[in-house]
Amino acid sequence: MASTTKESLGAALKQMLTVKPIDKITVKDLVEICGVNRQTFYYHFQDIYDLLDKWLDRKKNQFFAMTQLTGSWTDRLKVLLHAMQENPKLVYHVSDSITRERLERYVFTSIESQFYDLIGEKTAAMEITDETRKMMTSFFCCSLLGYVMKFLWVNMNVDIDASVDDLSIIFSGALEAMLRKEMGQ
């Protein structure tokens, strides 16, 4: 029952976010949609932002689980960006309702382990230090964070497939240059 209640409240939040920003959504709105009382909401969540955090984490985990076997990081990024383009009100109601620092931290930490693992795969036959791998990871995370922020700034009005393909070429070149430097070439 508790899991179903949490899922129902998350679904209600998503429904409301397509209509209005999070700072205009009340606990009353959510519990009315779900048919539960306020005490039930507060049993599971501290406030609406706690629900938002847990809902975003759940969606992120579902996305990574769903796309883990669907190809390259660029394929996964394209799927994510297309989904964002298809849900602009939801995306902007979330992104406009939280601080920029919180949004950046969320994006960065969401992709950090993905890039760390990817760099590990690309450099498996090489001897690079963990410090170098972490530095490369930070570089690519910051670059992708900037890309996502600009994607939002331009109202997601981008040819996603071409843009991500270009980004992939840039990342490949940067990785090759970093590895050449690391290997002393």
C-alpha positions in Angstrom: 0.0 0.0 0.0 2.8 2.5 0.9 4.5 2.0 -2.4 1.2 2.4 -4.3 0.5 5.6 -2.3 4.0 7.0 -3.1 3.5 6.1 -6.8 0.1 7.7 -6.8 1.4 10.9 -5.3 4.2 10.9 -7.8 1.8 10.5 -10.7 -0.4 13.3 -9.2 2.7 15.5 -9.1 3.5 14.7 -12.7 -0.1 15.5 -13.7 0.0 18.8 -11.8 3.4 19.8 -13.3 2.0 19.7 -16.8 -0.5 22.4 -15.7 1.5 24.6 -13.3 4.9 25.1 -11.7 5.8 23.3 -8.5 5.6 26.5 -6.4 1.9 26.7 -7.3 1.1 23.1 -6.4 -0.2 22.4 -3.0 -0.3 19.3 -0.8 -4.1 19.7 -0.9 -4.0 19.5 -4.8 -2.1 16.2 -4.6 -4.0 14.5 -1.9 -7.3 15.4 -3.6 -6.2 13.8 -6.8 -5.0 10.6 -4.9 -8.0 10.4 -2.5 -5.7 10.4 0.6 -5.4 12.8 3.4 -2.6 15.3 4.3 -1.3 13.1 7.0 -0.7 10.3 4.5 1.3 12.7 2.3 3.4 13.8 5.3 3.9 10.2 6.4 5.8 9.6 3.1 7.3 13.0 2.3 8.6 16.1 4.2 7.2 18.5 1.6 6.4 18.8 -2.1 10.1 19.3 -2.9 10.9 16.0 -1.1 8.3 14.3 -3.3 9.8 16.1 -6.4 13.3 14.8 -5.5 12.1 11.2 -5.0 10.0 11.4 -8.1 12.9 12.7 -10.2 15.3 10.0 -8.8 12.7 7.3 -9.6 12.3 8.6 -13.1 16.1 8.9 -13.6 16.6 5.3 -12.3 13.8 4.0 -14.6 15.4 5.9 -17.6 18.9 4.5 -16.9 17.5 1.0 -16.5 15.4 1.2 -19.6 18.2 2.7 -21.8 21.2 0.9 -20.4 21.2 -1.7 -23.1 20.0 0.5 -26.0 23.4 1.5 -27.3 25.8 4.3 -26.8 25.6 7.3 -24.4 24.7 9.4 -27.3 21.7 7.2 -28.1 20.6 7.5 -24.5 21.0 11.2 -24.5 19.0 11.5 -27.7 16.1 9.5 -26.1 16.2 11.8 -23.0 16.3 15.0 -24.9 13.5 13.9 -27.3 11.4 13.0 -24.2 12.1 16.5 -22.8 11.1 18.1 -26.1 7.8 16.2 -26.0 7.0 17.4 -22.4 8.0 21.1 -22.4 5.6 22.3 -19.7 6.6 19.5 -17.4 10.3 20.2 -18.0 10.1 23.9 -17.6 7.8 23.8 -14.6 10.4 21.6 -12.9 13.5 23.5 -14.0 12.0 26.9 -13.3 10.9 25.9 -9.9 14.2 24.9 -8.5 17.5 26.9 -8.1 20.0 26.7 -10.9 22.5 25.3 -8.5 20.1 22.5 -7.6 19.4 21.8 -11.2 23.1 21.7 -12.1 23.9 19.5 -9.2 21.1 17.1 -10.1 22.2 16.8 -13.8 25.9 16.5 -12.8 25.4 13.8 -10.2 23.0 12.0 -12.5 25.6 11.6 -15.3 28.8 11.4 -13.3 28.9 7.6 -12.8 27.8 7.1 -16.4 30.8 9.0 -17.7 33.2 7.5 -15.1 32.2 4.0 -16.3 32.4 5.0 -20.0 35.9 6.4 -19.6 36.8 3.3 -17.7 35.7 1.2 -20.7 37.5 3.4 -23.2 40.7 3.3 -21.2 40.7 -0.3 -20.0 43.8 -1.3 -22.0 45.7 1.8 -20.8 47.3 2.7 -17.5 45.7 5.9 -16.4 45.4 7.0 -12.8 42.1 7.2 -11.0 42.8 10.9 -10.6 43.1 11.4 -14.3 39.9 9.3 -14.9 38.0 11.5 -12.4 39.4 14.7 -14.0 38.2 13.4 -17.4 34.8 12.6 -15.9 34.5 16.0 -14.5 35.4 17.6 -17.8 32.8 15.7 -19.7 30.1 16.1 -17.0 30.6 19.9 -17.0 30.5 20.0 -20.8 27.3 18.0 -21.0 25.8 20.1 -18.2 26.5 23.2 -20.2 24.9 21.5 -23.3 21.8 20.6 -21.3 21.5 24.1 -19.8 21.8 25.7 -23.2 19.2 23.2 -24.5 16.8 24.6 -21.9 17.8 28.2 -22.6 16.9 27.9 -26.3 13.5 26.4 -25.4 14.7 23.0 -26.5 14.5 24.2 -30.1 17.4 22.1 -31.4 17.9 19.4 -34.0 18.7 16.9 -31.2 20.1 14.1 -33.4 22.5 16.3 -35.3 23.5 18.3 -32.2 24.3 15.2 -30.1 26.2 13.7 -33.0 28.3 16.9 -33.2 28.8 16.7 -29.4 29.9 13.1 -29.7 32.6 14.1 -32.2 33.8 16.8 -29.9 33.9 14.5 -26.9 35.8 11.8 -28.9 38.4 14.3 -30.0 38.8 15.7 -26.5 39.1 12.2 -25.0 41.8 11.3 -27.6 43.7 14.4 -26.8 43.5 13.9 -23.1 44.7 10.3 -23.4 47.6 11.3 -25.7 48.7 13.8 -23.1 48.4 11.2 -20.4 50.5 8.7 -22.3 53.1 11.4 -23.0 52.6 11.6 -26.7 
